Amino acid sequence: MRIHTQRLTLGLILALLAASALLYASTYVVVKVASTVPANGDVNPYGVAVVQHSSGKLVQGHVLISNFNSSANLQGTGTTIVDVAPNGTTSLFAWVDVSSLPGQCPGGVGLTTALAVLRTGWVIVGSLPTTDGTAATAQAGCLLVLNNQGVVVETIVNALINGPWDMTALDQESTASLFVTNVLNGTVAAGGQVVDQGTVIRIDTTQTTTAMPSVQSMTVIGSGFAERTDPAALVIGPTGVALSAAGTLYVADSLNNRIMSIGNAANRGSSAGTGTLFSNDSNLNDPLGLTVRSKNGDVITVNGNNGKLIVFTSSGQLKSVGFVNAAGSPPGAGALFGLATSDQGLYFVDDSRNTLNLLSNPL
C-alpha cells in the first residue's frame, strides 16, 4: 500500500510539473488591429491608453497611440496621437504644433510612452524631445495636456520632470495622481555610462470637465534607478509603471532586468529609493512596458531585447511567457513598449512594424 501511494504521489508530481511547463511556455494568439502610422508619416509607436469615457473626439473603448519618431525616423521628434477603434478604423486624434505650444516645453516635442486619458476628458502625454534623433540633443521636455478635441491647452514643466518616459494614473475624476518615470537625470552628460539617477515622481492634480488639470504638488517617490543613453533606443532607464488596486506601484527597472515595487505610492511623502524587489526572474530581458490586470492583479511586462511578453501573479510567481509577434520570432531592439488591458484583451504596440496588436489569450 505504501509503495502504491508513493507511485501515485510521484505521478501527481510529474503531472503538475508537466502542466506547469505548459503554462510557462504559453502560445499567445496575437491579432494585428491597425497600422499606427498617420498621414504625416510619424512612426515608432510608444504610448498606449484605452479611453474609458466618451467625450468630444474621445470614444469609449478606442485606443490612443503616441508616436515617438517623425517620418524621417528620428527619435524624439514624433508629434502625433492616433485613435484606433476596436475594429481597426484609425483617425488622427492630435497633431501637436511645436511652434504654438501654450507654454514652455524645453526642447520641443517628441511624444513618449507616457500617455494617460483622464475621466474628465483630458489627455496627458510626455515629451522627451531631440533635434536630430540622437541622445546628444535630448532635452528635459514636459507633459502636454490636451483637451477632448486633441488640442494642447497646457504644458506641465518642473525641474523634477526631466525626460518623462512612461506614466500611469490614479484617476479619481476630480483629482488624479500621475506617476511618471524620468530618464534624463545626468544621462546625457554621462555619454553612455550608466548613472543611478532615474526617478519616479507623483504629480497630484485637480480638474473638472471644463477646468484643465491644475498641479497641486510634485513628489519624488522613487529614485536611484539605472539609466544610460543608447544609440539604438536613445535612452534606457526606468520605463513601465503600473498601479495595483492595493496602491503598489510597479516599475520596470529596464537596465537591471527586474521589476521593483513601491508601496503606498499615492500617499507617500518621500522617495522609496528603487523600492522592493518584485521579480528578477531570468525571463526578464530589458522589461519596458508594464501593466496590471484589474480583475486579478497579474503584472504584465514586455521585453525590449527579445520580444517576449511575461505574466506574473500578484505575488511575483511566473505565470506565462512567450513571443507576441505574428512572425514567431523576436522583434527585439526595444520594439515592444506601451501596453494596456481592456475588455478586448491586452493591447500592445510593435514599433518595429508600427502596429497596434491585440492579445486575447491566455490572460
ABEGO torsion letter per residue (X at the ends): XAAAAAAAAAAAAAAAAAAAAAAAABBBBBBBABBABBAAGBBGBABBBBBABBBEABBBGBBBBBBABBAAGBBGABABBBBBBAAGBBBBABBBBAAABABBBBGEBBBBABBBBBAAGBBBBBBBBBAAGBAAABBAEBBBBBBAAGBBABBBBBAABBGBABBBBBBAGABBBBBBBBAABGAAAAGGBBBBABBBBBBBBBBBAABBBBBABBBBABBGBBBBBBAAAGBBBBBBBBBBAAGBBBBBBAAAGBBBBBBGAAABABBAEAEBBABABAABBGBBBBBBBAAAGBBBBBBAAAGBBBBBBAAGBBABBBBABAAGBBAEGGABBBBBBBAAEBBBBBAAAGBBBBBAOAX
